Amino acid sequence: MGRQPQEIPAELADQLDETVQRVLAHPSRRQILRMLTGAQSEMSAVELDLTTGPFCSLSCTAYHARQLKEAGLATWVDGEGAAASSTYRYSSLIGDNRSVLAVLQATEKSDREHLTAATP
């Protein structure tokens, strides 16, 4: 199994409210938020699932995206009127929030190593 993901550095965590700290404590959520922040348009859970590595199923990815939404870091729109969460289209709400962007940058390398590690 790969390296353990890096925790949010204390000096950056202190700049975030508790809900955002809790949500960003998970490397899959940080990776999803990186993808949404850099995307030119909304992304589906299926598209996001390709970025979360072998440890996360499609339903797991959709769960993490919902956690980002509940924390106010992402939003979604229904895709073509279907009710299944896999049809939602997600987008980032962080804009130029320097505190959140700093967390994403500080943890990116260790998250990528953790999320791309080979499964046993």
NORSULCOR-V808001 format. One record per backbone hydrogen bond with DSSP energy under -0.5 kcal/mol. CO is the residue of the C=O (numbers start at 1). NH is the residue of the N-H. If there is no record, write none. Layout:
BEGIN
co: {CO:CO}
nh: {NH:NH}
END
This chain:
BEGIN
co: {9:9:10:12:13:17:18:19:20:21:22:23:26:27:28:29:30:31:32:33:34:35:36:43:44:45:46:47:48:48:49:53:57:58:59:60:61:62:63:64:65:66:67:68:68:69:73:73:75:77:78:79:84:85:86:88:88:89:90:91:94:96:97:98:99:100:101:102:103:104:105:107:108:109:110:111:112:114:115}
nh: {12:13:14:15:16:21:22:23:24:25:25:26:30:31:32:33:34:35:36:37:38:39:92:90:48:49:50:50:51:52:52:56:61:62:63:64:65:66:67:68:69:70:71:73:74:72:93:94:91:89:80:82:87:88:46:45:90:77:43:75:97:98:101:102:103:104:105:106:107:108:108:111:112:113:114:115:116:117:54}
END
